[in-house]
Structure formats: C-alpha cells, structure tokens
Amino acid sequence: MPREVAIIGGGAAGFFTAVNLAEKDKSCHITLYEASNKVLAKVLVSGGGRCNVTNTISDPTELIKKYPRGHDYLKPVFQEFNTSHTQDWFTSRGVPLKTEDDGRVFPLSNTSQTIYNCLTNLAQKLGVTVKLSHRLKALYYSEKKWQLVFNDEVVSADVVVLATSGNTQIYKILEHLTIPLIPPLPSLFTFNAEPHHLEALAGVSASTVLTSIKEIKKSQESGPILVTHWGYSAPAILKLSAWHARELANLNYTFTLVINWNSYDINLLRVAFQNYQLATPKDKVYSWRDHGLSKRLWQELVAKAELKEYTNWSEIGKKGIERLIQALTAFEVPITKKSTFKEEFVTAGGIDLANVELSTFQVKQHQNLYAVGELLNIDAITGGFNFQAAWSGGFLAAQSISNTK
Ligand SMILES: Cc1cc2nc3c(=O)[nH]c(=O)nc-3n(C[C@H](O)[C@H](O)[C@H](O)COP(=O)(O)OP(=O)(O)OC[C@H]3O[C@@H](n4cnc5c(N)ncnc54)[C@H](O)[C@@H]3O)c2cc1C
C-alpha cells in the first residue's frame, strides 16, 4: 500500500515539498489540496512578476541575519539547504537564474511564469495529484490516520504537511490540535507621513541612509530610501517594518521616523562646515556639492534647516550649522499609518518554532504532521529570503517523510 501524503496549500512551500518528495520516494501517493482555483498565485505575482526566488547570501551565519523571526532556529536548516542549494536545484531542473547587483536572484527569463512552469510541470510529471477548490476545514487524528475534512468530503492520510501560510481557518485548526501560535501581524510595509513635509520630492531617493524609530531603542537600519507620495519606502524602511513589526503594532503605527540621509558622521560634518566658514566664506550653502544627495533633496533639506538660498558659509552661524546637521542626520518624520509595499507583505507570527522539529519540520507532539513555509513563525526582509524559507522547509520536510517509513 502506498503511503498517502496530503499536502495542504498549493503555494511555494507546498509545491516544493510535493516535488521533492515525489523525486525522492516513489512509494508515496502525494495529493496537494489547494483552497482556491489556482496554484502558486503568490509566486506568479512575486518580485513584480519576476519572482525573486532567492539570494546569493548562502553562509548560514549571514543568512539568518535576514530573518527577524526565525533567525535563532534557522542556522541548522540553512546548513542543510540554503540559497546555493536553491540555485542548484532550479538550474539543474532547467531554470537558468541570474543575479542582480544587490544579490537578489531571479529566473533568467525575468518572469515568474518560469518558476511556476518548473514546479507545476515537475509535479505533473512525477504524478502528484493536485486538487483545486479543496479548502481544509478540519483535521483530526483517528484510527491511526489523519482525517482531513474538506467541504463535503473527508479523506484520510498517513502524513499531512500544512503549507497554507497564515489565515483564520488554519489558525482554528491549529488551536483544536493545541499547536501554539505566535499572534500574526503584518511585516514588510511602508510608512505614511502625516504631515508629509517632503511630498514635493516624491520619487526622489537616497542610497545610503540610516533610519531609526525614535520610540524604539537600538532600532537603526541602513540602505536606500525612497520618498513617495504618501511617505517613505525602500529597504531602509522595509527593514525597520520587519525587525520591529511587533513594537510598531504596539505603537499603533504612530511614531517618529528619524533619517540620517547619507550615513553622515555628525562630528565630521560639523568640522567640515566650520572649515567652509573659514575657507570658502562667500560660497552659498545651497550650492555645496559634496553632500552625496540629489540636488533637489539637498536644497529641500537646506530649506528645512531654515537657511535661505542666498545664505553663505560666513553667514550660517553656529545655530545654522546645528540646524543643518539636524536636518541631515536626524530628520524627524511623524508617521501615522502603514501601507503595503508593491502589494508585497508577509506575516510575522504563526506556529511557534519551539513546537517544530526544524531538522525535519515535523510538528512536535503530533506524529506525521509537518508544517512548512509562512505558516511558521518565520519571516524575512525583502531579497528572496521569504521564498528561501519556503524552499528550505519544503526540502527538509520531504527528506524526512521519505526517510520515515
Ligand atoms: C505580492 C507579493 C510578492 C512577493 N514577492 C516575493 C519575492 O519576490 N521573493 C520572496 O522571497 N518573497 C516574496 N513574497 C513572499 C512570499 O510570496 C511568501 O513568503 C511565500 O509565498 C510563502 O509561501 P507559502 O507556500 O508558505 O504560502 P503561500 O504562497 O501563501 O501559499 C499558501 C497556499 O495555501 C492555500 N491555502 C490556505 N488555506 C488553505 C486551506 N485551509 N486549505 C487548502 N489550501 C489553503 C492558499 O490558497 C495558498 O495557495 C511576496 C509576497 C507577496 C504577497
């Protein structure tokens, strides 16, 4: 009798588990149940339709630093299956990949359809049965098998893999099974400024800013920032939203964002400005070029420091220098709301990792029950790291199911 394996959820984690298990173990009969009428929906829209499938950072010690939730647990996982394994996996299955300057990895085709095709074609070729419009409603263990309740249908399985990401229904199922959950919250969002003092600069970016949240100690992040019509976006903001997802929710998304626009050193800046007072007293502050910012941003920040277009270095005065330093290094923005980043978001929270055996992704206390992907309390900053968690979990779960007979 083949072992019946039921995989719940036709997303990245579910498909990766199914395909890897089908490749490793011909003795399993694998059925993938998907609630909606299409599979891999997030893969298709991911990375702006290009699917940022993974990243080049592969050293587990470095890789775990990209995971606000999960980093303490993920090192052994990434020792087994990390970003370089993912790249090998896809390339050896006919999907050439390319790496962008920032380390993000995409299919060479530049379309997520290639990843979709790879996973769905393999699933079909390897005999995985995919059942659409099958929403798991209840799950219980009886007569030495898992019983799965869909709309009007009850099926039994020897092994169940939960790969649904987070939603109310699955949380209820977990509650019935007494599997502890870390309360879910959004992560990866942009900040809305109110009032938005730099709205006129929407579209302007700066590449090496330091951002922090005034109300949260040691909250500094670095990276590019983008001024948008409603506030601020790009990695220096998304990283704050991910690392401080819970604290920001507690602040009801009302807080003060502090921006150092070019990772300036305050003391070096002060010395430089004092030197200009002596060396180039007649030059206008407004026309200074060594700020490392776009001209429009520099001029706006000079204005925010209450300096005039005609103010020259000899006129700036001690107070003017301090106001300018403040605008450049500790620009304060009142934030009152969050917005979705290019429709991309992940859930912070999910199954508490203390209840999962991460060498196998088996749920502790429940025989033959596995959980993978975003349903777990694992999430990352942008860069392909969220899919990486789904691939790693799927691979290790498949390996464990195949080894446990
Ligand atoms: C717009 C967008 C863009 C993104 N871009 C990227 C990117 O480029 N790179 C990256 O690394 N990450 C990206 N992410 C994050 C990434 O998509 C997720 O982390 C990843 O898809 C999680 O995979 P998963 O299989 O765990 O969950 P999902 O992809 O959410 O799949 C879960 C599946 O389970 C199904 N399901 C739910 N409940 C049930 C049920 N009760 N019964 C049966 N089926 C059920 C759902 O319909 C869904 O198909 C993006 C996210 C979004 C929203």
The ligand as a Tripos MOL2 file, in Angstrom:
@<TRIPOS>MOLECULE
LIG
   53    58     1     0     0
SMALL
NO_CHARGES

@<TRIPOS>ATOM
      1 C1          2.8400   40.3460   -3.7700 C.3       1 LIG1
      2 C2          3.8990   39.5220   -3.0860 C.ar      1 LIG1
      3 C3          5.1580   39.4770   -3.6470 C.ar      1 LIG1
      4 C4          6.1660   38.7190   -3.0330 C.ar      1 LIG1
      5 N1          7.3900   38.6590   -3.6170 N.ar      1 LIG1
      6 C5          8.3610   37.8980   -3.0420 C.ar      1 LIG1
      7 C6          9.6290   37.7320   -3.6700 C.ar      1 LIG1
      8 O1          9.8660   38.2160   -4.7870 O.2       1 LIG1
      9 N2         10.5720   36.9890   -3.0180 N.ar      1 LIG1
     10 C7         10.3250   36.3830   -1.8080 C.ar      1 LIG1
     11 O2         11.2290   35.7280   -1.2640 O.2       1 LIG1
     12 N3          9.1250   36.5010   -1.2090 N.ar      1 LIG1
     13 C8          8.1290   37.2130   -1.8100 C.ar      1 LIG1
     14 N4          6.9080   37.3000   -1.2070 N.ar      1 LIG1
     15 C9          6.6450   36.4740   -0.0140 C.3       1 LIG1
     16 C10         6.3830   35.0170   -0.4980 C.3       1 LIG1
     17 O3          5.4680   35.0660   -1.5630 O.3       1 LIG1
     18 C11         5.8050   34.1640    0.6290 C.3       1 LIG1
     19 O4          6.6740   34.2020    1.7410 O.3       1 LIG1
     20 C12         5.6440   32.7240    0.1410 C.3       1 LIG1
     21 O5          4.7540   32.6940   -0.9500 O.3       1 LIG1
     22 C13         5.1130   31.8270    1.2350 C.3       1 LIG1
     23 O6          4.8760   30.5610    0.6690 O.3       1 LIG1
     24 P1          3.8420   29.5530    1.3250 P.3       1 LIG1
     25 O7          3.7710   28.3930    0.3890 O.co2     1 LIG1
     26 O8          4.1800   29.3150    2.7380 O.co2     1 LIG1
     27 O9          2.4440   30.3190    1.3460 O.3       1 LIG1
     28 P2          1.5190   30.8170    0.1400 P.3       1 LIG1
     29 O10         2.3110   31.1650   -1.0480 O.co2     1 LIG1
     30 O11         0.6520   31.8680    0.7530 O.co2     1 LIG1
     31 O12         0.6470   29.5490   -0.2420 O.3       1 LIG1
     32 C14        -0.3270   29.0300    0.6440 C.3       1 LIG1
     33 C15        -1.4160   28.3390   -0.1860 C.3       1 LIG1
     34 O13        -2.2870   27.6590    0.6950 O.3       1 LIG1
     35 C16        -3.6210   27.8590    0.2810 C.3       1 LIG1
     36 N5         -4.4680   27.6440    1.4640 N.ar      1 LIG1
     37 C17        -4.6670   28.4860    2.5050 C.ar      1 LIG1
     38 N6         -5.5060   27.9360    3.4040 N.ar      1 LIG1
     39 C18        -5.8560   26.7210    2.9220 C.ar      1 LIG1
     40 C19        -6.6970   25.6820    3.3920 C.ar      1 LIG1
     41 N7         -7.3620   25.7630    4.5400 N.pl3     1 LIG1
     42 N8         -6.8450   24.5700    2.6140 N.ar      1 LIG1
     43 C20        -6.1660   24.4410    1.4290 C.ar      1 LIG1
     44 N9         -5.3550   25.4000    0.9340 N.ar      1 LIG1
     45 C21        -5.1950   26.5340    1.6750 C.ar      1 LIG1
     46 C22        -3.6240   29.2700   -0.2570 C.3       1 LIG1
     47 O14        -4.7130   29.4890   -1.1170 O.3       1 LIG1
     48 C23        -2.2650   29.3370   -0.9530 C.3       1 LIG1
     49 O15        -2.3460   28.9230   -2.2940 O.3       1 LIG1
     50 C24         5.8970   38.0360   -1.8100 C.ar      1 LIG1
     51 C25         4.6230   38.1130   -1.2300 C.ar      1 LIG1
     52 C26         3.6220   38.8370   -1.8640 C.ar      1 LIG1
     53 C27         2.2470   38.8860   -1.2420 C.3       1 LIG1
@<TRIPOS>BOND
     1     1     2 1
     2     2     3 ar
     3     2    52 ar
     4     3     4 ar
     5     4     5 ar
     6     4    50 ar
     7     5     6 ar
     8     6     7 ar
     9     6    13 1
    10     7     8 2
    11     7     9 ar
    12     9    10 ar
    13    10    11 2
    14    10    12 ar
    15    12    13 ar
    16    13    14 ar
    17    14    15 1
    18    14    50 ar
    19    15    16 1
    20    16    17 1
    21    16    18 1
    22    18    19 1
    23    18    20 1
    24    20    21 1
    25    20    22 1
    26    22    23 1
    27    23    24 1
    28    24    25 2
    29    24    26 1
    30    24    27 1
    31    27    28 1
    32    28    29 2
    33    28    30 1
    34    28    31 1
    35    31    32 1
    36    32    33 1
    37    33    34 1
    38    33    48 1
    39    34    35 1
    40    35    36 1
    41    35    46 1
    42    36    37 ar
    43    36    45 ar
    44    37    38 ar
    45    38    39 ar
    46    39    40 ar
    47    39    45 ar
    48    40    41 1
    49    40    42 ar
    50    42    43 ar
    51    43    44 ar
    52    44    45 ar
    53    46    47 1
    54    46    48 1
    55    48    49 1
    56    50    51 ar
    57    51    52 ar
    58    52    53 1
@<TRIPOS>SUBSTRUCTURE
     1 LIG1         1 GROUP 0 **** ****
